[in-house]
Each structure stands twice: as structure tokens, then as C-alpha cells.
Amino acid sequence: MLRVIVRRLLQLVVTLIALSALIFIWLRNLPGGPVEALLGERATPERRALLIKALGYDQPILVQYGKFMQRVVTGDFGNSIRSGDPVTEVLSRAFPATIELAVAAMIIAVGLGVPLGYLAARWRGRSLDNLTIAGTLLGISIPIFFLGYLLKDFFTQNIHWFPPSGRLTTGLDNTDVTGFFVLDGLLTREFDASADALWHLILPAITLATIPLAVIVRITRASVLDVLNEDYVRTAEAKGLRNRTIRGRHILRNALLPVVTTIGLQTGALLSGAVLTEKVYNWGGIGTLITDSISGGRDYPVLQAIILLAALVFVVVNLLVDLSYAFIDPRVRVR
Amino acid sequence: MSDPITQAGTPAPRSGDDKPRPGMSERSIGLLGDRKKARLDELSRASASDRGGVSLVRDAVRRLRRNPVAIVGASIVGLFILVAIFAPLIAPHDPVQRFDELTKNLTVDTIPGASGEFPFGSDPLGRDFLSRMIYGARQTLFVGVLATLIGLALGVLIGAIAGAFGGWVDVVLMRLTDVMLALPSLLLAITLVAMASRSSQWTVIFAVAIVNVPIFARLLRGSMLAQRESDHVLAARALGVKQRNIVLRHMLPNSLTAVIVQATLTFAVAILDAAALSFLGLGDPDINRAEWGLMLGVDGQRYFEVRPELAYYPALAIIVVALGFTLLGEAMREAIDPKNRR
């Protein structure tokens, strides 16, 4: 087990280093790269040369990359071109917002998706099954930013159930501890802040959850259908075990492995979807940051850090998913 | 399940070491060659007649025709393509012309709705919205098809090289796809667009295409690797067929069905991704271009409060077309899956 973890960690590091090198070299070699972004297009050649020297862009690319990695390892991603703040500071403000949104969406997707997929499989061919399948097809075909606008329009304009945008009601006094507002409120016992944050969170989370929900329902359904036909399920039934035991221990537990894999893979979809959802609900996270970093002049240091961070999250989540197999399926442990 | 040809794609268990020795070819068999050739001819004739009713593709098509899901999907896709082709004949007006009777009613918070001559009303610039929707089918098809084809071509190339050579080539290429897969798809597309100095229709197509490259590459490689060990490739190698011909004639055609199915599904994702890029302000800046994703992502978003139809119609069109391609793709996947053969 330990050897597997070490090997996977090494692979993870190699992937990230390769990615960072690709992005680094790519960004440096582009017309309209960081220098133009800093000075604008009409800068004098002298000023440009000065800045190029100051930033170290006159050195060989490998030396530049080495220096960049040296700083990255110490947690220094440089400064944002737009605001001048350190990139790590900019990211640490935005990152918890996105994680909070993504986790909430995942809770909805898994909490709803696994039971729905299970029920659809058990009542295969009945109306619940057909309705679920139709719903999942619609879920993956609808542009989620459009769904976001529909939900926002209905729930905030027609019936005033939820607030239209932001993470907290303005003027509400909350203490920032972790940056996860719902959690912060609980930690500092400011329960009104927690409730308010949760109230803001629901609509964006539902929007973001649609695609993972659709995918999880489909995978769960297919996986349960596979298991239902297995001999050991028939054996368990023949032994006269209680239905609850058969369903929990024999069917669901065996059907869960592909579902867990899917949950890991959906992290990517969640991060993609977050970019769109955040724009709809004006949610100040990574998604907002990335669109701002592109449209307001290319803010390369920030972009670079976001890309690496997103890849890191995706790879780490999938590593954890692979490791969790051992807990769900004892057969994996033996191998 | 009796036809050996249809099972060629799955690796069969073999006993003993029967790898072909280098240098061994048909010619070295000498006199025996003639008899062997006659026997091979006989075999091929037998299998050719056998193939008639139950070839994998034909069998799949037969099952598709009976599947209502496939019929619905194919109808939507067919209708969409027809509208795209005959857009100039169907559309009542020029999609880029600004009409005086529409522009004179445009204000900050009113956009003229349906009227006799303009059944869908106006777009924010006083152009006929219905004509733009109809021409939109054409542009959407263009973006979707090109993005899918470019992604497919690059992916197939990488996958085929990796699958054909194996070894370190495979390792290097697959690490590359791993790196690409480690990035969330939309983020990768955004990065690619951001890296171009100016965005255009082509940056969008290219970005959406690149996102799909690793998927096609992985798919093809998996299928090719499985075939490397299979009997029909071994037979070809034993007959002295050149490596290049084995890859191109014997392995690639067997992998293509899966790739085509994936391409059908990819098309749906491609038009959704293109719409998402437009929504983020990274789309095609050409204001004359009528493409559904662009119409939904730019005007639909900006004027949602003023005239939501500007979002509803393109969104509905995208949803229906994406659904059509998804249904068709899923039905095709089910049809070629050996588990479902009956």
C-alpha cells in the first residue's frame, strides 16, 4: 500500500512539473506576453529593455524556469500585474470561495445522485427510471450558465426565496477565519453569518451540481444494474437475508466503486463549471479571478498560479479517490 | 456469437510463446506456400460469405434502426444538418442586415418583439432574429464539426502512434495526455484562448478541439493496445505484412467505430464549450457572426432582463441539438457494445 502511495505521489509531482514547464515556456514565448501586459503596447524600446532585464527575461529560458520553480517551492508566485498584490494573497482570498461552492455542489450531487441512481436501477423501465434518465440527459445538454440565469431569475425575481448574488449580505459583520464563510460562522459562533452564507450558497450550488448529478446518477444506475445480476446477490437472497442487508452490504457496496471513481473525475467538471457559475452569481472565487485576469489585460502570474492550483487539486483528489478504494473494496488491498 | 471476425477486437487468450521470429515471411515457406495460399483463399471466401449477415457494423446498424432513442437522435441531427445546409433558402431575411423598421424601435430597455414580418422579433442591433437563428444552425454546425474533427484528427494521430509503437513512445505521449487531462476542460480552453493575442472564431474552435485531443488519444490507444496482442494482428505479422500496413489496415479500422461514437458525443460537448467561452467574453468578437453559443453567451446574457427570448431561443436550440447528438451517440455506443448483442 505504502509503495503504491509513494509511486502515485511521484507521478503526481512529475505531472505537475511537466505542466508548470509547459505553461511557463508557453507564456514566455507569446507575442503580447507579460512585458506588453505590464507596459502596454506603445512602450518605448528602452523602457521595455529595462523591464525585461529587471524581470530577468533576458536570461536563458531554463535559468528563468529554474528561478521560477525555486520561488514557487517557497510559496512565492510573484505579484499580480493588475493589482500588484502577491499572487498567493490574491489566490488565498478567492480559493476558499470556490472550494466552498464546489463542496456544496458535490454534497448535493452525491446526496441526490446515488439514491436516485439506485432507485432508478431497482425500478428499471418504470416511470421513475425513465424520468430520471430523461432528466440526466437534459442535465448534460443544458449550458449551465443558462440554467444559472433561469434559476436566478425565477428564485430571486419571481419568488424572493434566495439572494441574487454574492456570498454574504452586505453589511453583515462576520469574522474571517478560514475563508469558508459557512464554517467561519460556526467556528466563531456567529450563527447568523453562517445561515446567511448558506442562504447565499444554495442557488449557485444547485446550478453547479447539475452536471455532476446527472453523471453520478447514470453511473450509479449502470453500476447497480450490473451488480443486481451477480450470483452473490441471488445467493444472498436464497439464504434468506433481510432485504436491507442485501441492499446495503451486497448491492450498494459493490456498486460504489465506479461511483467513487466518477466522483473523483467530476472534480474537473466542478472546477470548469465553477468558472461559469461564479460569473452568473457574482461569486468572488477562482472563476471570477480567472475571467478578470484575462479580460482586464492578461494577468499571467495569476493565471499561471490558478492553472497549477487547479491541476494540483484535480490530481490530489483523484489520488485520494484511488486510495479510498482500499477502504471500500477489500479486494484492492490484497493486490 | 459464432462469427470469428466480429470477435477480432477482443484479445483472445493464447497458449505458449508464438511470437513471430523476425525475417520469417510468406516467401520463406517456399513450396508449401502455394498450398497455404489456396487454403487461405478458401478460408477468406468462407469468412466473407459468413460475414454477410452479422458483421459488427451491420449488426449494430440493424439494432440502431429498431432503437427509438437512436431514431429520435438521428432525426434531430438530420434536421439540424438540413437547416444548416439550406439556411439561405429557409431564412426570410439577410441575417446581418439591420432593418430600419426594427432599429427605430430599439431603445436602452426595449427590443422589438414578434411582428408580422419578423416572427421572432429583433436582435439588439435591429436584425431579424429568426433569420439569425436559422443561419445560426450553419455556424454552430461549422464550429462543432471543425472542433470535433481537429480534436479527433490530433487525438487519433497521437493515440495511433502510441498504440502502434508502444514502449517509450507510448509512455511519453500518454504522460502528455495525462498532463492535459489534469486540467479541467474549460480551464484548459480558457488558457488556450488567453494565450492567443486576439480571440477569433478560430481560437475558439482550436481551444475546444485541443480539450478533446487527450480523450480521443486515450480511446484509440487503448483499443490499439488491445489489438496488438490479438490473433488477427498476429496473423498479419506472421504473413509478413509491413508494420505500417498492419497499423493502417488491420488495427486502425477496427478501432474507428469507438472513435466515431466518441466524436458524436464530443460534438454536443463542443458546442456547449463554445457557448461557455462566448459567455466568458472569450468568444468570437465578430458582431455579424450568427452562432447559437455566441448569441446565447453575449446578447442573451446582456439583454436577459430586457428580452429573455434572446437567450431562450438559442439556448433551446443548443439544448435540442446537444441532446440529439448525445442520444445518437449513446445509442450507437450501446449498439456496438458486444454485451448487448442478441
Boltz contact constraints between the chains, C-beta under 6 A:
constraints:
  - contact:
      token1: [A, 15]
      token2: [B, 178]
      max_distance: 6.0
  - contact:
      token1: [A, 15]
      token2: [B, 179]
      max_distance: 6.0
  - contact:
      token1: [A, 15]
      token2: [B, 182]
      max_distance: 6.0
  - contact:
      token1: [A, 18]
      token2: [B, 179]
      max_distance: 6.0
  - contact:
      token1: [A, 19]
      token2: [B, 179]
      max_distance: 6.0
  - contact:
      token1: [A, 30]
      token2: [B, 195]
      max_distance: 6.0
  - contact:
      token1: [A, 31]
      token2: [B, 197]
      max_distance: 6.0
  - contact:
      token1: [A, 32]
      token2: [B, 197]
      max_distance: 6.0
  - contact:
      token1: [A, 141]
      token2: [B, 319]
      max_distance: 6.0
  - contact:
      token1: [A, 141]
      token2: [B, 322]
      max_distance: 6.0
  - contact:
      token1: [A, 141]
      token2: [B, 323]
      max_distance: 6.0
  - contact:
      token1: [A, 142]
      token2: [B, 319]
      max_distance: 6.0
  - contact:
      token1: [A, 143]
      token2: [B, 272]
      max_distance: 6.0
  - contact:
      token1: [A, 143]
      token2: [B, 275]
      max_distance: 6.0
  - contact:
      token1: [A, 145]
      token2: [B, 279]
      max_distance: 6.0
  - contact:
      token1: [A, 146]
      token2: [B, 315]
      max_distance: 6.0
  - contact:
      token1: [A, 149]
      token2: [B, 304]
      max_distance: 6.0
  - contact:
      token1: [A, 268]
      token2: [B, 184]
      max_distance: 6.0
  - contact:
      token1: [A, 271]
      token2: [B, 184]
      max_distance: 6.0
  - contact:
      token1: [A, 272]
      token2: [B, 184]
      max_distance: 6.0
  - contact:
      token1: [A, 272]
      token2: [B, 185]
      max_distance: 6.0
  - contact:
      token1: [A, 272]
      token2: [B, 186]
      max_distance: 6.0
  - contact:
      token1: [A, 275]
      token2: [B, 186]
      max_distance: 6.0
  - contact:
      token1: [A, 276]
      token2: [B, 276]
      max_distance: 6.0
  - contact:
      token1: [A, 291]
      token2: [B, 280]
      max_distance: 6.0
  - contact:
      token1: [A, 294]
      token2: [B, 194]
      max_distance: 6.0
  - contact:
      token1: [A, 295]
      token2: [B, 281]
      max_distance: 6.0
  - contact:
      token1: [A, 307]
      token2: [B, 191]
      max_distance: 6.0
  - contact:
      token1: [A, 310]
      token2: [B, 184]
      max_distance: 6.0
  - contact:
      token1: [A, 310]
      token2: [B, 187]
      max_distance: 6.0
  - contact:
      token1: [A, 311]
      token2: [B, 182]
      max_distance: 6.0
  - contact:
      token1: [A, 311]
      token2: [B, 183]
      max_distance: 6.0
  - contact:
      token1: [A, 314]
      token2: [B, 182]
      max_distance: 6.0
  - contact:
      token1: [A, 315]
      token2: [B, 182]
      max_distance: 6.0
